[in-house]
């Protein structure tokens, strides 16, 4: 009985495995081969706030430098 159950289980597992690949079929084309300039809306939407933050940070650093220089010139 155990041998029949083991054989049935082995056959069931073999039936669930994928068939071997077909040697005659050409391989699928890679999807990442699309030009980089297409579909940049998401990247641009994510990059815009970062660019804005970098610009604000640069302005803040310049104001801090100007304030520090004014304090230094005033003798403090």
Steps between C-alpha positions, in 0.01 A plus 500: 500500500779743593678426173189579298446823694865601451479422128180702465657792685808489276284494187294793628814704567644418159176606335522842667849582375556726199568339165854536364552816291446473127836519324346623174327808640703822490573660838272789597619853432616688810251762615765731643626580149258793467665840453568687823318815386160329501269487802683749721190654656536315829872571526442867419220524756727355766801712400321839496454533880858386556631764262287764670631396842859520377438850365347614831789345690750688285316827564495432875871426504569825313286699747681334792836586346391862443372528859821350639706743293289797619549391861873464444517844337309651790760365739291231662 
